[in-house]
Amino acid sequence: MSLRMIAWITLVALALPLTAQEADCGLKVSGFGTLGLALNSSDRAEYVREPTQPRGVLRSLNPSLDSRLGLQVNQNLGGDLSFVGQIISKYRFDYTFKPDISWAFLSYKPTSSIQARAGRLGFDVFQIADTRNVGYSYLWVRPPVDFFGPLMLSSLDGGDLTWTTPLNEGLNLRLKVAAGRTASIDKVPFGNEGGYVPLGGSKLFGAVAELDWRDLNLRLSFARAQPSEKFPAPITDLQDGLNAFALLLNDPRLAQQARGVDFQENCFRYLSAGVNWQGGPFRVEAVGAQVRTGDGPIPDLKSGYLSVGYREGAFVPYFLASRIVSDPHPLYLGALPTLGPQAAALAEGVTAFIQHQRANQTTLALGLRWDFQPRTALKFQIDRIEGRPNDVMLWLNVRPGWEGKATVGSVTLDFVF
Amino acid sequence: MRALSLVRCTPLFLATLLGFSPARAGEPVVIVHPDSKVQSLTRDEVINLFMGRQKRLPSGLVASPVEQAEPPATRARFYHLLVGKDLPDIHAYWARLLYSGQAQPPRQAPSAEEVLEFVAANKGAIGVVDGARVDRRVRVVLDLGK
């Protein structure tokens, strides 16, 4: 890892003299980064920012939660054509900071109102979802975990088409459709060291409608993802067990549950609506979302957040509240719990698996953003999280005695260059 | 309406003819190339061009926005007058647009003279400079300081 890190730092150091420079050849190199430290009040469950992180924060200062570095090139190819490439280094499934190619796409902008992009690109399923790693672009130390935590998709291999039109003085409409497959860089750690569930290859379709009026932005979006991968062995073992007992007991509903716990049987549908207002010193944002799964026992999710900030010179104190609830789908286990130790263990395993797909918690946060010098901000934030101890989707390595409550303190230094 | 804009434009027109700048020192003005076929711009048009929402001037030319980076006070005053935002907000706004691959921020020229040179040399250019530095190489299309 250290060798790769050195190579990576060297690359950034080489790129630095080029930054903020647009040479005559139309090449622009720029970047963004965050150095962060976080601390959890609890030693019973690890706090994670995104499901791709293999370890979370406990009662010792943790730099991997929020720290990240991105480098971007914009190359004008003449006329209406340009290329954008982006690499990101952040803590990922294999316990390293190995950089991934987050974006590499061609952009074609034949008129003022139309933009077509093809290649690997970000998709804003939710507001700011495609700039989640650019800490400098938002107020908080990190996007609200209750809202973005379950959103595993980041990059898309495919294309999108955006149409922008002014409707009236100061009123602009933006419509976007995107289609493709989720990029292979999205991997959720699973089981032993280095194991993971690949999220790449899921068929994705999405649409966004956005209305800008002066300081007000309204947004509505929809996305549909059809996973192509099966769950890894421990989960397929549960399925095999359910299928075996379905046969033995002649209980077709058990077989139905076996199918329902598979990724492939669940088409994920995302719906989101949001409003953002930046009037005078106020920054207000309210977003709600719903994630629907299949007919099986994997629960639907509802989440949302409200953020209010007030700029006073270089300081923006802010308040952030977020919440996620799971709509449990009925879990049918038939006669399993009563059929002896093997069947009972299977019933327990299936129940535990479903608990890991559930989240029910509320977070209240207070923070301060300090823009102490151009293009650099220092942020402080305290999060108080209260939730149900058994619904552990957003936590890692939950230990006995976990009560679902934690306080997390964070400091980040966010910059763009 | 027409009479009103005539009254408003005449002193500006005369001043430009005589080579004087009507703007006060320190107040930002929006300038274009004299051959850009753009006589004046509304505040909303300038917002769209400088905030990455529109890529073309009303005359159809591809716009190349350019700002005076130094001293930062001129830029800060411009964005304060244009959209009521401070520079950190503008930088954060552009971080969002740039790193989501939607648009690129205006070109930064180190001094007022370099903004003038760039605008004078490019028909599609649209620049912001300290009003006191404007000369006959460029045309003022919006004076936010007024």
Chai-1 contact restraints between the chains, C-beta under 6 A:
chainA,res_idxA,chainB,res_idxB,connection_type,confidence,min_distance_angstrom,max_distance_angstrom,comment,restraint_id
A,N74,B,Q104,contact,1.0,0.0,6.0,A-B,restraint_1
A,V84,B,G101,contact,1.0,0.0,6.0,A-B,restraint_2
A,S112,B,Q54,contact,1.0,0.0,6.0,A-B,restraint_3
A,S112,B,K55,contact,1.0,0.0,6.0,A-B,restraint_4
A,S112,B,R56,contact,1.0,0.0,6.0,A-B,restraint_5
A,G122,B,S100,contact,1.0,0.0,6.0,A-B,restraint_6
A,D130,B,S100,contact,1.0,0.0,6.0,A-B,restraint_7
A,T131,B,R96,contact,1.0,0.0,6.0,A-B,restraint_8
A,T131,B,Y99,contact,1.0,0.0,6.0,A-B,restraint_9
A,T131,B,S100,contact,1.0,0.0,6.0,A-B,restraint_10
A,V134,B,A95,contact,1.0,0.0,6.0,A-B,restraint_11
A,V134,B,Y99,contact,1.0,0.0,6.0,A-B,restraint_12
A,Y136,B,A95,contact,1.0,0.0,6.0,A-B,restraint_13
A,S137,B,A92,contact,1.0,0.0,6.0,A-B,restraint_14
A,S137,B,A95,contact,1.0,0.0,6.0,A-B,restraint_15
A,S137,B,R96,contact,1.0,0.0,6.0,A-B,restraint_16
A,E169,B,D44,contact,1.0,0.0,6.0,A-B,restraint_17
A,G170,B,D44,contact,1.0,0.0,6.0,A-B,restraint_18
A,N172,B,R53,contact,1.0,0.0,6.0,A-B,restraint_19
A,D371,B,P88,contact,1.0,0.0,6.0,A-B,restraint_20
A,R375,B,H91,contact,1.0,0.0,6.0,A-B,restraint_21
A,V416,B,A95,contact,1.0,0.0,6.0,A-B,restraint_22
